[in-house]
Amino acid sequence: MQIIGSGFGRTGTRSTKDALEVLGFGPCYHMEEVIKRPRHARAWLDRAEGRRVDWHDLFDGWGSTVDFPASVLWEELLEAFPDAKVLHTVRDPQDWWESTVETIATSGERVDPWLRRTVPAVDTPFRLNELLVWEGVFDGRIRDRDHAVSVYEAWTEHVVQTVPADRLLVFDVSDGWEPLCAFLGVPVPDVPYPRRNDRAEMRRVLRALELGSRVVRIGALAAPVGAALAVSRRRARRRGRG
């Protein structure tokens, strides 16, 4: 693990994941990797519920990490990987709050509650974020703009005061390749800086998530009815032959 991201989600972390991979510091761990890997989601939930996690095992083969949930525990990860540098992604705090509340902070509410109750693999990624991030960092008050922004600003201040200056980059993705490449000591690539997961794209993803969970529930509820009708039709055919 060479790079540990300490910035909150919705600070350009998905674009930064791609950028770090282009620069040779990948694969880069991001919340989407947790969603893809049930074992990882379970491990993060274990940590959220107070159990120990072997970070060297979990991050075996990963070159960097950004985004929630890892950024919440950046100090713990830095203890596990003491030679890593810290990359702290930022953006305007007010813009960050608006984007967060419109997207990731409400993602768990968009999944049908019945589906979350009955399918642990669906519920786990949302539950771990609720425990670690929305309740753990923001005290369940992410919708309180003033409170959330003050937490955001205090988080950055703590990172800056804690990490030695030569091992830290406070980075706004709008600044592009130059500061990131200078920090990492690599050449600037001859490609545009990645741009991923803007607010419009995230809205589309969340709408698809909401619709998909409804379709799954309807299908699950319809299956027993369909099975009963099939049995009824078979019985009717047997009676007809008799």
N, C-alpha and C positions, 0 to 999 in steps of 0.2 A: 504494500500500500504506500504510494508515493505522495498522493494528494488527498487531503481530507477537507471536504466542503463543510463550512459552518453556517452558510446562509440559508435562510428560510426558503421553502417552496414559493414559486411565483416571483423569484428574483432572477429569472433567466437560467434556471438550473438545467432545463432540458436542452437548451441550446449549448450550455457549457459542457454538458455530457458529450455531445457530439464534437465540440471543439477539442476537448481533452483527448478524445479518441483519435481525432485527426493528427494531433501533436505527438501521439505515441504513448499517452498515459492511460491507456485503456486496458481491458474494458473498464468502463466507468459505471459505478453502481448508482442507481437512481430508484425512486419509488416504483417505477414501472417494472423494475427487476424483481421487487418484492411481490408484486401482483402476479408475475409469471411463475414464481417459484413457491409452491405451498410450504416447503420445508423452511424457507427463509421467513415467510410470513409468520409461521408458527414460532420461529426463534425470536422474532421481534416482539410478538405478543407475549412470549415468556418473559422477555426483558421488561416489557411494559407492566407486567404483573409482578415484577420484583424478583424474578429468577435470573440466575447467572447465564451468560452466553459466552461461548468461546469465540471471540472475534477473529482469531487467526483461522479458525475452521470456517467460519461464515464467509470471510472475505478471501479465502484461498483462491488465487488466480486473478483477483481484481487489482487493477493498478491505481484506481482513484474512486472517490465517492462524492456525490453532491446530492442535495435535496433531502426532504424528509424521507424516512425517519432518521437516517444516519446523522444528519446535521444537528438534531436535537442532542445527540450524545457525542458531539465532536471532541469534548475534553476526555471522555472515557476512551474514545478511539485513539486519541493522540497518545494516551498512556500506553495503549497496546502497540502502537506503531510510532515510537518516539522519533524516528528519523523523517517522518512525513512533513510536508509543508501544509499550510492551511490556506485555503482559498475561500474568501468570504464574499459571496455575491450579494449585491445590493441594488436597490432602485429607489425612486422617490417613495417615501413611506406612505403617503396618502394614496398614490397609485397602487402600491403593493396591497394595501388593505382592501381597496375596492375590487381589485382583481381576485384576491384570495376569497373574499366573501361571496363573490359571484361564481366561483369555480370550486376549488378543492375543499374549502371549508364546509360546503354543503353537499359534497358528493355522496356521502353515506345516506343522506336523506332522500336521495333520488332512487335508491334501490328499494324495491318492495320490501317492507318489514317482514312479511311472511317468509320471503326468500332468505333474508338474513338469519331469521330464527331457525330455519330448517336445513340450511346448507352451510356448514361451518367454513368451507373453503371460500364462500362468497363473503361471509361476515368478517373473517379474520383480518384482512388488510384494512378494512374500515375501522374495526375495533381497536387495532393497535395504534392507528393514527389518532383516534379519539382519546385514548389513554395517554399516549406520549406527547401529542402535539396540542390538540384543542383543549384538553383538560389539564395536561401536565405543564405546558408552557403558558397557555393563555387563560388558565383558571376557568375554563368554560365560558369565556367572555369575548370570543373572537368577534362577535357582532357589535361589541362596544368599541366604536372607532377609536376614541381617545385612549382607552385601556390598551387595545391591540397595538396601536402605533407606539405607545410608550414602551411596551414590551419589546417591540421591534427595535426601537432605538437603543434601549438598554442592552439588548443582546449584542448589537454591533459594538457598543462601547466596551462591553465586557471582553469580547474577542480581541479588540485592539489593545486593551490594557493587559491582556493575559499572554498573548502570543508574541514572541520576540519579533521585532520589525523585519528582520532579515528572512524570516520564515513565513511571513504573512503578506497576502495581497488582498486588499479590499477592492473588489472588482465590479464595475458596472458593464454589462455586456454591450451597452451602446458604445463603449470605447473600443470595441473590436479586438483584433489580434495583438496589437503592439504591446500593451501592458502585460497581458497574459504570457506572451512569448518571452518578454524580457525577464519576467519573474521566474519562468521555468528554464531559461537559458537555452531556448531553441529558436531556429529561424522562423520568420513569419511565412506561413504557407501562401501559395499563389491561388487561393480560393476564397470566396466570400465567407465571412464569419457566419456560422449557422444561425438560422432563425426558426425556432420551433415553439409550438404550444403557446401561440399568442392567445389573447382572451377569446377571440372569435372561434379559433380552433378548439379551445377547451370547452366552449359552450356547445359546439357540435358533438364533441365526445360525450359530454354529460347528458345531452338529450338522447343520444344513442343508448347510453347506459340505462337511463330511466325507461325508455321504450323497451329495451331488451329485457329488463327485469320483469316488466309487466307481461311480456309475451311468454317468458318462461313460466311465470306463475299461472297464467291462463292455460298453458299447455299441461302443466302439472295437475291442475284441478280438473281439466277436461279428460285426462287419461283414464281415471276410474270410470267416468261416465261412458266413455267409448268402449271400455272393456265390458261393462255391464250390458251395453246395447249389443255387442258382439255375441255375448253369451245368450242373450235373449233371442237373437236371430237364429243362432244354432239350434236352440231348443224348439223354436217355432218350426224350423225346417224338419227336425226329427219328428215332431208331432204330425206335420203334414205328410211325411212318408209313411207314418204309422197308420 
